[in-house]
Amino acid sequence: MCPAAAQVSLSLPPFTATHTPRQLLEIVRAVSLHADADAPTSVTTRAWNEHRAPAGFPDAPQAFSMTKRLGVSWAQLLRAAHAPPDDALRQLRNFQADKGRKGLTLAGVFIALRQAAHRLGQTSVNRTDYVRARDLILAPSARTRHAATAACAIPALTAIDDLLKRHGLSWEQGLERAGLEPPERIVRSGLSLEEAVRAFVEDTGRLPRSRRQIFDWADHRGVALRRIDRFTEEFQRATTTVLAQRELDGLPPVEVADASLRFESAADGSIGPQKVRHRWTRETLIAGMALAIRELGPGRQLDQRSLKQIAADRRDLPIPSYSVVYRHLQKHPDDTWDQWRREAEALSRASA
C-alpha cells in the first residue's frame, strides 16, 4: 500500500452513510493513491473500485455512487481529492456549483420556486423553506438512476442565488416574477425602546440619560432590545410618550438619571425575558435544537423562522437562535443545517 494511502486509511473509520464530503474526499484520495501512486488523478473508476478493499475501505461505495452522492464527475472528484488539503473542499464545492449552474435559466428558477411552494402548500417560500422543500422533492429519487435528473429540475439554493444576482434580482423580486407572494417578515423579539424606557423608569425611578445608560441597564437586567435604527429620534419620542402616560395615570414626574448611575453588579428581580448565556459547542447547539423541536410539537419541522421564534419565547431554556447556529456552522464547513436538524430530531426522539 502507498504510505500516504495507508496513513489516511488509518485515520478514518469504516465507511458509513454519514461521512462528510471532506472525509469522502480523503477516501477517494487514499484509494486512488493505492491504485496508482504516480498518477492518482488518472485512475479509472474500475481500478478505483478494485482497490477499495486493499486500500482499507472495503465498505466504500463504488466510484459511480461517489460521483452521484457528491454531484460531480469522476475527473472532477479526483482533481478535488488531490488538491492541497486546505483547498480540496473549496474545489469540490466549485465543481458542484458549476454543475448546478449549467443550463439553468430564469424560467427554470421561477418553476423551481413554484414547485417548492407547492410542495410545502404555501403561497411563498424563503430560502430556508426552499432548501426544505427541495430535500422533500428529491428524497424519493435519491437512490435511483433518476437522481441526477431530479436534481437538475430543482437546482440548489446557491445556483438560484447566483442566477438571480447575475440578473440583478433579489429573492423577493424572484418570487414576484414567479407569481408567488413575498415571504413572511420575521418579527424581531425583545422590548421596543418605549417599553425599555418605561421599564427603566419603573426600575430606577429615573429617566435614562443616554444611549449607553439604557443599554448598560438592559444588559445588567438581561433584557433583550429590538434593533433601533434612529436612536435619537426614537428615544425622544419614547421618553415623551412615557412621561405623558405617567401624567395621565396620575403618577409623579420623574427626573433624568444622574450620569454617575451605573449598572455593574447584579440586582434582585428581573424585567422582561431573561437571556441565557452559553458557551455554545456543536453538541450543545444540537441539544438546544432538540429542545426547540420538543417545544414545536409533533408534526412540524424545525426551520429558521420557528427556531428564532422559540429561542425568543423560551429564553429560560438553552435554545440557540438561528443566527447563533448559522455562525457556528461556518466553523464546521463539512456540516449543514439539515444535518444538524436531523441529529437534533434523533436526539429529541431518544429523550422523549
Buried (B, 14 or more C-beta within 10 A) or exposed (E): BBEBBBEBBEEBEEBEEEBBBEBBBBBBBBBBBBBBEEEBBEBEBEBBBEBBEBBBBEEBBEBEEBBBBBBBEBEBBBBBBBBEEEEBBEBBBBBBBEBBBEEBEBEBBBBBBBBBBBBBEBBBBBEBBBBBBBBEBBEEBEEEEEBBEBBBBBBBBEBBBBBBEEEEBEBBEBBBBBEBEEBEEEEEBBBBBBBBBBBBBEBBEBBBBEEEBBBBBBEBBBBBBBEBEEBEEBBEBBBEBBBEEBEEEEEEEBEEBEEEBEBEEEEEEEBBBEBBEEEBEBEBBBBBBBBBBBBBEEEEEBBBBBBBBBBBBBBEBBBBBBEBBEEBBEEEEEBBBEBBBBBBBEBBEEEE
